[in-house]
Amino acid sequence: MGSLQLYLIVSLSWAFFFLYTHQLQSSQTQILLQIRKHLEYPSSLEVMNTFDGDLCNVSPSREMTIACQNNVVTELRIMGDKFVKFRGFNGVPIPNQTLSERFSIGSFVTTLSRLSSLRVLSLISLGIWGPLPEKIHRLSSLEFLDLSSNFIFGQIPPKISTMVQLYSMVLDGNYFNDTVPDWLDSLTNLTFLSLKRNRLTGQFPSSLCRIRTLADVSLSHNEISGELPDLSALTNLNVLDMRDNKLNSVLPVMPKGLVTLLLSKNALSGEIPKHFGRMAQLQHLDLSSNQLTRSPPPFLFNLPNITYLNLASNKMSGSLPNPLRCSTKLGYVDISDNKLTGALPTCLGSSSDKRVVKFGGNCFSSDLQHQHEASFCAESLTETGKSRRIEKLLIVAAFVSGAIILIVLLPFGLIFLYRRLCKRTVQELSVPPKVVQENSPAAVPSELLASARFISQAMKLGAQTVPMCRSFSFQELKDATKDFDKSMLLGEGSIGKLYRGKLENGTLVAVRCLPLSKKYSVQNLKVRLDVLSKLHHPHLVGLFGHCIEGDGHDYSTVKQVVLLVYEYVPTGNYRTLLTETYPEKVLKWSDRLTILIGVAKAIHFLHTGVIPGSFNNRLKTNNILLDEHRIPKLSDYGTSIITEEIEKHEAKGEGTKSRKNLEDDVYNFGYILLESLVGPIVTGREETFLLNDMASFGSTDGRRRIVDPVVLTTCSQESLSRVISITKKCISTDVLSRPSFEDVLWNLQYAAQVQASTDAEQKADSIS
């Protein structure tokens, strides 16, 4: 009997245990589904629609990662596609950029906080808008927080100071517009802090100087003013990025272990202090676009690990010692646009592929690069001396005047103070600032709507009186292509043959013959073709219309063919131009960057400017066409909109067929970048090149061996290095480490700006 009772007790205990476990997992699932609803069903969470099972078992991807322990969610990463930002965002939702007016960030965070075991939370580019609620602190176990690229404004909630487990906090690319918090030292484990590209004001928080664990601080592109404090106590700090702020102090004492120091585009003054010479780990120093004076200290050029030194656009004067010792690792130096005189030191003037040196806009005796007359810098020095004497006189005069005024006004001040103390303050009001949110769409300023260039063109066209995709008859296209004659054949690829044609009205067209499955739904296809026809962008080949016909020419084994009619782009494709040797046709580095940026903009539009986004866009150099003005246009894009249905039918009975996604476009565009650098790679040898030659980019000799000579002779090293860096990331074997297309586009635009600046300097030098 006792044994039976024991058996029943154990059985019931296990039953209750399994029941409890099931209920717990179910509650976590419901929270995740509610989060999806709050975020208005983003495409990155579409897997939840079809996945039948425990969401903890969903394969991680760049768009979504869910990790669990003991039947509770411990990690949640979601990346959306709302990348486009508006500088004029003022707290009112923007159609197709932010979540809708119905979204409540308070309710959303309340739901999030029910995942009380979360240690990692990353919500990027999801259109989240509104002030971040204090209740975020309920996620007390959080160690990693990333809310980048959203529309969150107001202050950073003070109660985050109670989240003492945080070691990484990233709030980049939002609209926080209060001061940088001074309670950050409460986060005693904080190692990585990044608040870039916000609207933060006030001074650099002194509390940061007390967080000994900090390794990386990035507060660039804000409006932080005042002085930088002594940072020498931060012995673990490796990176400090304060670019593009309003700092107006002298350079403070820095930690000796700094590796990267970025302070450009501020108003820092004075000379570079001697203790910078003890920063033995420093590799990257950017002090450009400030108001630094005196001559650059020689030790900066010979720090043991320095590779990048930018002192451009300051007020430095005097001469550099000659000989000057330069570190063998120093690969980039910019001392341009200062008031430096004398002879250029040998280690900066000797031509070498291993070091890029910019020194234009000074008064060096060298004939290289653009130099001012010596009198220009001498006048500047004289004016500087005069201004210093005037400043001293003004200080003395101000002191004397202040003393006289103080003596005269002191009696009146005492009388006024006495009267004030005799009165009682009746009432003091302290009304905190309040953000007023309008629910009416009319509250959106007209300038915001006018600047919304990336709002879905398909959605806009659908809302207007735009004709549906034109339907051509098979006979029309047969006549246009001379019965699909071989002389009209432009090429043949994996998705069908491409013919040149001429319509009855004289319009030149390109006709793509796309074979379809016999099980295909024609009505469904027409809807998809109509969507495809509404993808309009300056760098996309225009689709004029289509024709659906059975038993198309040369496709006897296929029951159905769709003919896509595109605009005809006559000049040729990018791959062909990359092989040109005639001087007038050769693509210089700046030309290649222009083409790459145009194509990247088109791809970014396909990913983020239409609903749903179009991925797997068959990116390769021979699908980039150029018109007579060398304006690039991407062809064969969006075919996944059509072929998706084919793949579904063909996959039946063949097991699960993997779906290509965003990473394919990033990876394939990486190959386009690679071929822009080294020239066309023989088809089938891509992997061999990656294995044997990619490492060569890391050295000057290696670059000279594999990079296209046209690129080497027409590029700046900084621009080239930027593109090489983003290329490596795009073709990385680690899918999660590949960049977003927004990042790719930004890096290309940056490289183009650097190249344009170099070209302008060289042109000025040649004229002078």
ZIWORA-V831712 format. One record per residue. RES is the residue in one small letter. PHI is phi in degrees with one decimal (NA if undefined). PSI is psi in radians with two decimals (NA if undefined). BURIAL is I if it has 16 or more other ideal C-beta (glycine too) atoms within 10 Angstrom, else O. Layout:
res;phi;psi;burial
RES;PHI;PSI;BURIAL
RES;PHI;PSI;BURIAL
//
This chain:
res;phi;psi;burial
m;NA;-0.80;O
g;-60.2;-0.68;O
s;-64.5;-0.67;O
l;-64.7;-0.74;O
q;-63.6;-0.74;O
l;-61.7;-0.72;O
y;-61.7;-0.78;O
l;-63.5;-0.72;O
i;-63.4;-0.81;O
v;-63.3;-0.73;O
s;-63.1;-0.80;O
l;-63.8;-0.65;O
s;-62.6;-0.81;O
w;-65.0;-0.65;O
a;-61.7;-0.83;O
f;-63.3;-0.63;O
f;-63.0;-0.83;O
f;-67.3;-0.63;O
l;-64.2;-0.78;O
y;-63.2;-0.74;O
t;-61.4;-0.75;O
h;-64.0;-0.78;O
q;-62.9;-0.70;O
l;-63.7;-0.80;O
q;-63.7;-0.68;I
s;-62.7;-0.72;O
s;-65.4;-0.68;O
q;-65.1;-0.70;I
t;-61.5;-0.76;O
q;-61.6;-0.65;O
i;-64.5;-0.75;I
l;-62.2;-0.70;I
l;-66.9;-0.63;O
q;-67.3;-0.66;I
i;-61.0;-0.76;I
r;-58.5;-0.71;I
k;-66.2;-0.77;O
h;-57.2;-0.70;I
l;-82.6;0.13;I
e;61.5;0.77;O
y;54.2;1.08;O
p;-66.2;2.68;I
s;-61.5;-0.48;O
s;-67.1;-0.27;I
l;-108.5;0.27;I
e;-61.6;-0.45;O
v;-59.4;-0.46;O
m;-65.5;-0.38;I
n;-71.2;-0.59;O
t;-111.9;-0.31;O
f;-74.1;2.12;O
d;-107.7;1.61;O
g;159.1;-2.89;O
d;-71.1;2.12;O
l;-62.8;-0.33;I
c;-66.9;-0.28;I
n;-98.2;0.08;O
v;-67.1;2.33;I
s;-62.2;2.29;O
p;-66.9;2.56;O
s;-142.1;3.10;I
r;-66.1;-0.55;I
e;-81.2;-0.56;I
m;-152.7;2.34;I
t;-136.6;2.24;I
i;-125.4;2.14;I
a;-121.7;2.50;O
c;-133.7;2.71;I
q;-142.4;2.30;O
n;54.5;0.74;O
n;66.3;0.36;I
v;-129.5;2.63;O
v;-77.8;2.21;I
t;-114.1;-0.25;I
e;-143.8;2.27;I
l;-137.5;2.02;I
r;-124.3;2.17;I
i;-133.0;2.22;I
m;-117.1;2.15;I
g;-93.8;-2.88;I
d;-124.6;0.36;I
k;-95.2;1.33;I
f;-87.5;-0.52;I
v;-72.1;2.36;I
k;-119.7;2.72;I
f;-120.7;2.28;I
r;-65.8;-0.46;O
g;-89.3;0.23;O
f;-57.9;2.24;I
n;-127.8;0.49;O
g;96.2;0.02;I
v;-106.7;2.33;I
p;-57.8;2.52;I
i;-115.7;2.16;I
p;-54.0;2.36;O
n;67.9;0.07;I
q;-119.3;-0.90;I
t;-98.1;2.98;I
l;-67.4;2.88;I
s;-72.8;3.11;O
e;-63.1;-0.42;I
r;-72.2;-0.34;O
f;-65.8;2.35;I
s;-122.4;1.96;O
i;-66.7;-0.49;I
g;-64.7;-0.83;O
s;-65.6;-0.66;O
f;-62.1;-0.82;I
v;-68.3;-0.59;I
t;-59.6;-0.77;I
t;-65.0;-0.76;I
l;-58.1;-0.72;I
s;-65.7;-0.25;I
r;-74.4;-0.25;I
l;-86.9;1.20;I
s;-68.3;-0.22;O
s;-98.2;0.12;I
l;-59.6;2.29;I
r;-111.5;-0.43;I
v;-129.3;2.18;I
l;-134.5;2.08;I
s;-133.6;2.00;I
l;-127.6;1.70;I
i;-115.6;2.35;I
s;54.8;0.85;I
l;-109.6;0.03;I
g;75.8;0.31;I
i;-65.0;2.26;I
w;-135.6;2.68;I
g;119.8;2.98;I
p;-75.3;2.38;I
l;-68.6;2.12;I
p;-71.3;2.67;I
e;-60.4;-0.52;O
k;-65.5;-0.07;O
i;-58.6;-0.41;I
h;-68.7;-0.22;I
r;-64.0;-0.35;I
l;-81.9;1.16;I
s;-70.3;-0.28;O
s;-91.0;-0.01;O
l;-65.1;2.33;I
e;-113.0;-0.48;I
f;-132.1;2.12;I
l;-128.3;2.15;I
d;-136.8;1.97;I
l;-120.7;0.63;I
s;-65.0;2.71;I
s;56.1;0.89;I
n;-125.1;-2.82;I
f;-125.1;0.81;I
i;-89.3;2.31;I
f;-130.7;-3.08;I
g;87.1;-2.67;I
q;-94.5;2.77;I
i;-78.8;2.07;I
p;-55.3;2.25;I
p;-59.2;-0.50;O
k;-70.9;-0.15;O
i;-60.8;-0.41;I
s;-60.6;-0.32;I
t;-86.2;-0.12;O
m;-86.0;1.23;I
v;-71.2;-0.16;O
q;-83.2;-0.21;O
l;-60.5;2.24;I
y;-116.7;-0.25;I
s;-141.1;2.20;I
m;-132.2;2.05;I
v;-124.3;2.04;I
l;-126.9;0.58;I
d;-62.0;2.69;I
g;62.5;0.68;I
n;-118.6;-2.76;I
y;-129.0;0.56;I
f;-58.3;2.21;I
n;-128.1;0.42;I
d;-103.0;-2.96;I
t;-77.4;2.79;O
v;-67.1;2.24;I
p;-56.7;2.51;I
d;-104.3;0.25;O
w;-105.6;0.18;O
l;-62.3;-0.41;I
d;-68.0;-0.16;I
s;-69.9;-0.38;I
l;-88.0;1.41;I
t;-70.3;-0.23;O
n;-103.7;0.05;O
l;-63.8;2.19;I
t;-115.7;-0.62;I
f;-126.4;2.09;I
l;-128.7;2.12;I
s;-136.5;2.03;I
l;-125.3;0.61;I
k;-65.9;2.70;I
r;54.3;0.95;I
n;-122.5;-2.74;I
r;-126.8;0.64;O
l;-70.5;2.46;I
t;-122.4;-2.96;I
g;82.2;-2.93;O
q;-94.5;2.88;I
f;-62.0;2.17;I
p;-68.0;2.17;I
s;-64.6;-0.39;O
s;-61.6;-0.48;I
l;-62.9;-0.51;I
c;-69.2;-0.14;I
r;-106.1;0.05;O
i;-97.6;1.65;I
r;-69.3;-0.26;O
t;-84.8;-0.18;O
l;-60.6;2.30;I
a;-117.4;-0.45;I
d;-144.8;2.09;I
v;-125.1;2.11;I
s;-129.2;1.91;I
l;-125.0;0.46;I
s;-69.4;2.83;I
h;58.5;0.89;I
n;-129.9;-2.75;I
e;-128.0;0.72;O
i;-76.0;2.29;I
s;-123.0;-3.06;I
g;84.0;-2.68;O
e;-107.7;2.69;O
l;-84.5;2.28;I
p;-79.7;3.06;I
d;-65.5;2.10;O
l;-108.5;0.20;I
s;-64.5;-0.35;O
a;-73.7;-0.29;O
l;-84.7;1.32;I
t;-69.4;-0.31;O
n;-97.8;0.01;O
l;-71.6;2.18;I
n;-107.1;-0.58;I
v;-131.2;2.27;I
l;-130.5;2.04;I
d;-121.3;1.85;I
m;-123.3;0.51;I
r;-61.2;2.65;I
d;55.0;0.97;I
n;-126.1;-2.72;I
k;-128.0;0.61;O
l;-67.2;2.36;I
n;-135.1;0.63;O
s;-108.9;-3.08;I
v;-81.5;2.92;O
l;-71.6;2.23;I
p;-85.4;-3.14;I
v;-71.8;2.29;O
m;-109.9;2.74;I
p;-63.6;2.48;I
k;-68.2;-0.40;O
g;-89.7;0.10;O
l;-57.8;2.39;I
v;-105.4;-0.67;I
t;-130.4;2.20;I
l;-130.2;1.98;I
l;-120.7;1.91;I
l;-130.2;0.38;I
s;-68.5;2.81;I
k;57.5;0.93;I
n;-129.3;-2.74;I
a;-129.7;0.67;O
l;-68.3;2.46;I
s;-129.0;-3.12;I
g;82.6;-3.02;O
e;-97.3;2.85;O
i;-73.9;2.09;I
p;-67.9;2.75;O
k;-66.6;-0.49;O
h;-66.8;-0.25;O
f;-61.6;-0.43;I
g;-70.2;-0.20;O
r;-98.3;0.10;O
m;-88.5;1.36;I
a;-69.0;-0.36;O
q;-91.1;-0.13;O
l;-63.5;2.22;I
q;-114.1;-0.63;I
h;-130.2;1.97;I
l;-126.0;2.09;I
d;-126.1;1.87;I
l;-117.6;0.36;I
s;-68.4;2.79;I
s;56.8;0.90;I
n;-128.3;-2.73;I
q;-127.7;0.65;O
l;-70.2;2.53;I
t;-121.3;-3.07;I
r;65.7;3.14;O
s;-82.4;2.54;I
p;-59.8;2.25;I
p;-64.7;2.34;O
p;-58.7;-0.52;O
f;-64.6;-0.39;O
l;-61.4;-0.61;I
f;-77.3;-0.20;I
n;-125.7;0.38;I
l;-61.7;2.49;I
p;-60.6;-0.48;O
n;-119.9;0.15;O
i;-67.6;2.27;I
t;-119.6;-0.46;O
y;-135.8;2.17;I
l;-135.9;2.03;I
n;-125.5;1.94;I
l;-119.6;0.34;I
a;-66.2;2.73;I
s;56.7;0.90;I
n;-120.7;-2.79;I
k;-120.3;0.60;O
m;-72.4;2.52;I
s;-138.7;-3.14;I
g;85.0;-2.89;O
s;-123.3;2.81;I
l;-96.3;2.51;I
p;-66.0;2.55;O
n;-135.7;1.97;O
p;-80.4;2.59;O
l;-113.5;2.33;I
r;-88.1;2.21;O
c;-114.3;2.39;I
s;-61.8;2.51;I
t;-65.4;-0.35;O
k;-87.9;-0.19;O
l;-70.4;1.95;I
g;-107.8;-0.30;I
y;-144.1;2.21;I
v;-133.4;2.29;I
d;-132.0;1.90;I
i;-119.3;0.40;I
s;-69.9;2.81;I
d;57.6;0.87;I
n;-123.4;-2.70;I
k;-126.8;0.70;I
l;-81.7;2.52;I
t;-127.5;-3.12;I
g;83.1;-2.85;I
a;-85.5;2.53;O
l;-76.8;2.21;I
p;-55.8;2.60;I
t;-58.0;-0.72;O
c;-70.1;-0.22;I
l;-102.1;-0.36;I
g;-97.8;-0.37;I
s;-70.6;2.37;O
s;-72.5;2.21;O
s;-151.9;2.42;O
d;-71.9;-0.24;O
k;-88.2;-0.16;O
r;-143.2;2.25;I
v;-100.0;2.19;I
v;-126.8;2.22;I
k;-116.0;2.16;I
f;-140.1;0.28;I
g;-65.6;2.82;I
g;79.1;0.32;I
n;-114.3;-2.75;I
c;-127.3;0.61;I
f;-64.1;2.65;I
s;-74.9;-0.14;O
s;-67.9;2.57;O
d;-86.0;-0.18;O
l;-78.7;2.60;O
q;54.4;2.97;I
h;-79.5;2.18;I
q;-124.0;2.49;I
h;-77.5;2.89;I
e;-66.0;2.66;O
a;-59.2;-0.55;O
s;-63.6;-0.51;O
f;-61.5;-0.83;O
c;-74.3;-0.57;I
a;-65.9;-0.74;O
e;-62.0;-0.69;O
s;-62.5;-0.74;I
l;-65.1;-0.70;O
t;-63.1;-0.77;O
e;-63.3;-0.65;O
t;-64.1;-0.75;O
g;-63.7;-0.73;O
k;-63.2;-0.77;O
s;-63.0;-0.61;O
r;-67.2;-0.72;O
r;-65.0;-0.69;O
i;-63.7;-0.71;O
e;-60.6;-0.73;O
k;-63.9;-0.75;O
l;-63.1;-0.71;O
l;-64.5;-0.66;O
i;-64.1;-0.78;O
v;-62.6;-0.81;O
a;-61.6;-0.71;O
a;-64.5;-0.68;O
f;-63.3;-0.80;O
v;-64.0;-0.80;O
s;-61.9;-0.72;O
g;-62.2;-0.69;O
a;-64.3;-0.74;O
i;-63.0;-0.81;O
i;-63.0;-0.68;O
l;-62.4;-0.75;O
i;-63.6;-0.72;O
v;-70.3;-0.73;O
l;-89.8;-0.21;O
l;-55.4;-0.81;O
p;-59.9;-0.74;O
f;-64.2;-0.64;O
g;-64.0;-0.72;O
l;-63.6;-0.72;O
i;-63.6;-0.78;O
f;-62.7;-0.75;O
l;-62.3;-0.68;O
y;-62.2;-0.75;O
r;-66.7;-0.67;O
r;-64.3;-0.69;O
l;-69.1;-0.39;O
c;-80.8;-0.18;O
k;-101.2;2.65;O
r;-102.7;2.41;O
t;-73.2;2.16;O
v;-76.0;-0.79;O
q;-156.3;2.44;O
e;-125.0;2.21;O
l;-112.5;2.39;O
s;-130.6;1.63;O
v;-95.9;2.04;O
p;-68.2;2.64;O
p;-62.8;2.53;O
k;-128.9;2.35;O
v;-91.7;2.10;O
v;-92.5;2.17;O
q;-112.5;2.21;O
e;-92.9;2.44;O
n;-88.4;-0.31;O
s;-76.9;2.41;O
p;-60.7;-0.40;O
a;-66.5;-0.24;O
a;-74.3;-0.24;O
v;-74.6;2.13;I
p;-61.1;2.56;O
s;-62.3;-0.55;O
e;-68.2;-0.48;O
l;-69.9;-0.77;I
l;-65.0;-0.64;O
a;-66.8;-0.53;O
s;-92.0;0.04;O
a;-79.8;1.26;I
r;-76.8;-0.35;O
f;-101.7;0.13;I
i;-62.4;2.50;I
s;-47.9;2.03;I
q;-64.9;-0.60;I
a;-63.5;-0.71;I
m;-66.9;-0.73;O
k;-65.3;-0.77;O
l;-65.8;-0.64;O
g;-65.1;-0.52;O
a;-82.5;-0.25;O
q;-103.8;3.12;O
t;-87.7;1.15;O
v;-100.4;2.33;O
p;-64.8;2.65;O
m;-66.6;2.87;O
c;-55.9;2.24;I
r;-67.6;2.41;O
s;-101.7;2.04;O
f;-90.0;2.65;I
s;-84.4;2.69;O
f;-62.3;-0.60;I
q;-65.9;-0.67;O
e;-57.3;-0.81;I
l;-75.6;-0.51;I
k;-65.4;-0.73;I
d;-68.9;-0.69;O
a;-64.0;-0.54;I
t;-105.2;0.23;I
k;56.2;0.90;O
d;59.4;0.70;O
f;54.0;0.79;I
d;-67.1;2.60;O
k;-61.6;-0.48;O
s;-67.7;-0.32;O
m;-97.4;-0.01;I
l;-74.7;2.15;O
l;-91.9;-0.48;O
g;169.5;2.96;O
e;-139.6;2.23;O
g;-126.8;-2.96;O
s;-68.5;-0.31;O
i;-106.2;0.18;I
g;126.7;3.05;I
k;-84.0;2.68;I
l;-124.0;2.18;I
y;-116.8;2.60;I
r;-87.6;2.54;I
g;-148.0;2.87;I
k;-135.9;2.03;O
l;-71.5;2.97;O
e;-60.8;-0.56;O
n;-84.6;0.09;O
g;95.4;-0.06;O
t;-72.2;2.25;O
l;-81.3;2.39;O
v;-137.4;2.88;I
a;-118.0;2.29;I
v;-114.7;2.04;I
r;-97.3;2.19;I
c;-96.3;1.97;I
l;-114.6;1.92;I
p;-71.6;2.48;I
l;-121.7;2.86;I
s;-71.7;2.55;I
k;-68.3;-0.32;O
k;-89.0;0.12;O
y;-70.7;2.47;I
s;-83.5;1.98;O
v;-64.2;-0.71;O
q;-62.4;-0.75;O
n;-63.4;-0.69;O
l;-63.0;-0.72;I
k;-63.2;-0.65;I
v;-64.4;-0.77;O
r;-65.5;-0.70;I
l;-64.6;-0.60;I
d;-66.8;-0.69;O
v;-62.8;-0.78;I
l;-61.9;-0.65;I
s;-69.3;-0.29;I
k;-94.9;0.14;I
l;-85.8;1.69;I
h;-113.1;2.21;O
h;-155.8;2.53;I
p;-57.1;-0.40;O
h;-111.0;0.44;I
l;-117.7;2.38;I
v;-64.6;2.24;I
g;-71.6;2.42;O
l;-99.1;2.06;I
f;-83.7;-0.61;I
g;174.7;-2.84;I
h;-153.7;2.96;I
c;-146.3;2.24;I
i;-109.1;2.10;I
e;-144.8;2.45;I
g;-81.6;2.61;O
d;52.0;1.01;O
g;-66.8;2.86;I
h;-57.8;2.27;I
d;68.1;0.34;O
y;-131.6;0.90;I
s;-64.9;-0.43;O
t;-88.2;-0.04;O
v;-111.8;2.32;I
k;-75.3;-0.40;O
q;-148.1;2.47;I
v;-135.3;2.43;I
v;-110.5;2.34;I
l;-107.1;2.10;I
l;-100.0;2.23;I
v;-106.6;1.95;I
y;-108.0;2.84;I
e;-64.4;2.60;I
y;-94.3;2.17;I
v;-108.9;1.92;I
p;-83.4;-0.42;O
t;-69.5;-0.55;O
g;130.3;-3.04;O
n;-109.5;2.91;I
y;-63.8;-0.67;I
r;-60.6;-0.75;I
t;-63.9;-0.76;O
l;-65.6;-0.50;I
l;-66.7;-0.33;I
t;-98.8;-0.02;O
e;-65.3;2.50;O
t;-118.4;-0.24;O
y;-68.3;2.29;O
p;-53.7;-0.68;O
e;-74.8;-0.26;O
k;-107.0;-0.18;O
v;-63.8;2.40;O
l;-91.6;1.91;I
k;-69.4;2.96;O
w;-59.6;-0.74;I
s;-63.6;-0.63;I
d;-64.3;-0.74;I
r;-64.9;-0.70;I
l;-63.1;-0.72;I
t;-59.8;-0.77;I
i;-65.1;-0.79;I
l;-63.1;-0.69;I
i;-65.6;-0.73;I
g;-60.3;-0.79;I
v;-66.3;-0.72;I
a;-62.1;-0.66;I
k;-63.4;-0.71;I
a;-64.2;-0.75;I
i;-67.4;-0.72;I
h;-60.4;-0.67;I
f;-63.4;-0.76;I
l;-63.4;-0.59;I
h;-77.8;-0.71;I
t;-121.0;-0.26;I
g;-95.3;-0.05;I
v;-129.8;2.74;I
i;-125.1;2.08;O
p;-75.5;2.85;O
g;-65.2;2.66;I
s;-105.1;2.06;I
f;-118.3;3.10;I
n;54.0;1.10;I
n;-97.5;0.43;I
r;53.3;0.96;I
l;-82.6;2.11;I
k;-161.5;2.83;I
t;-63.9;-0.55;I
n;-82.0;0.01;I
n;-99.2;0.08;I
i;-101.5;1.91;I
l;-97.7;2.68;I
l;-127.3;2.33;I
d;-83.4;-2.99;O
e;-65.4;-0.32;O
h;-99.9;0.21;O
r;61.4;0.51;O
i;-83.3;2.16;O
p;-77.1;2.54;I
k;-138.3;2.22;I
l;-84.2;2.26;I
s;-108.5;2.94;I
d;57.3;0.42;I
y;-77.9;2.77;I
g;67.7;0.13;I
t;-66.1;-0.33;I
s;-64.3;-0.43;I
i;-61.5;-0.59;I
i;-90.8;-0.85;I
t;-73.0;-0.23;I
e;-57.0;-0.73;O
e;-65.8;-0.68;I
i;-61.1;-0.81;I
e;-60.4;-0.63;O
k;-63.3;-0.77;O
h;-69.0;-0.74;O
e;-69.9;-0.42;O
a;-78.8;-0.30;O
k;-63.3;2.27;O
g;81.3;-0.02;O
e;-115.0;0.26;O
g;83.6;-3.06;O
t;-76.6;2.26;O
k;-103.7;2.20;O
s;-67.3;2.50;O
r;-100.8;2.28;O
k;-78.2;2.65;O
n;-141.9;-2.69;I
l;-55.4;-0.69;I
e;-60.2;-0.53;I
d;-63.0;-0.76;I
d;-64.9;-0.75;I
v;-62.7;-0.80;I
y;-63.1;-0.82;I
n;-67.2;-0.63;I
f;-67.1;-0.53;I
g;-59.2;-0.65;I
y;-69.1;-0.60;I
i;-63.2;-0.75;I
l;-60.9;-0.75;I
l;-61.7;-0.78;I
e;-69.2;-0.46;I
s;-67.3;-0.49;I
l;-84.1;-0.78;I
v;-112.2;-0.10;I
g;93.8;2.93;I
p;-56.8;2.35;I
i;-97.0;2.35;I
v;-58.5;2.28;O
t;-55.9;2.28;O
g;96.6;-0.22;O
r;-104.6;0.18;O
e;-60.3;-0.84;O
e;-65.1;-0.65;O
t;-61.7;-0.72;O
f;-62.7;-0.75;I
l;-60.9;-0.70;O
l;-72.9;-0.69;O
n;-99.3;-0.50;O
d;-117.1;-0.31;I
m;-60.5;-0.62;I
a;-63.5;-0.36;O
s;-66.9;-0.36;O
f;-63.6;-0.33;I
g;-77.4;-0.20;O
s;-128.6;2.72;O
t;-64.1;-0.76;O
d;-64.0;-0.69;O
g;-64.1;-0.74;O
r;-62.4;-0.72;I
r;-62.5;-0.51;O
r;-78.8;-0.65;O
i;-109.7;-0.40;I
v;-76.5;2.45;I
d;-52.2;2.23;I
p;-55.5;-0.57;O
v;-62.3;-0.69;I
v;-66.4;-0.81;I
l;-60.0;-0.61;O
t;-88.9;-0.12;O
t;-125.2;0.13;I
c;-113.2;2.77;I
s;-92.5;2.59;I
q;-63.3;-0.63;I
e;-65.9;-0.77;I
s;-63.3;-0.77;I
l;-62.7;-0.77;I
s;-63.3;-0.65;I
r;-62.8;-0.76;I
v;-70.4;-0.68;I
i;-60.3;-0.73;I
s;-61.9;-0.83;O
i;-71.9;-0.49;I
t;-63.9;-0.81;I
k;-59.3;-0.68;I
k;-68.0;-0.68;I
c;-64.4;-0.67;I
i;-99.8;0.33;I
s;-62.2;2.48;I
t;-72.0;-0.34;O
d;-86.6;1.83;O
v;-56.9;-0.69;O
l;-68.6;-0.38;O
s;-90.0;-0.07;O
r;-71.1;2.55;I
p;-79.0;2.89;I
s;-76.8;2.86;I
f;-69.5;-0.46;I
e;-60.9;-0.75;I
d;-65.6;-0.73;O
v;-60.0;-0.84;I
l;-62.6;-0.74;I
w;-61.2;-0.78;O
n;-65.3;-0.67;I
l;-66.1;-0.72;I
q;-65.7;-0.65;O
y;-64.1;-0.80;O
a;-60.4;-0.67;I
a;-66.9;-0.67;I
q;-64.5;-0.76;O
v;-61.6;-0.75;I
q;-66.2;-0.70;I
a;-63.1;-0.67;O
s;-64.4;-0.76;O
t;-63.8;-0.77;I
d;-62.2;-0.68;I
a;-65.3;-0.69;O
e;-64.8;-0.76;I
q;-64.9;-0.64;O
k;-66.6;-0.74;O
a;-63.3;-0.67;O
d;-64.1;-0.72;O
s;-67.9;-0.60;O
i;-69.6;-0.74;O
s;-71.1;NA;O
//
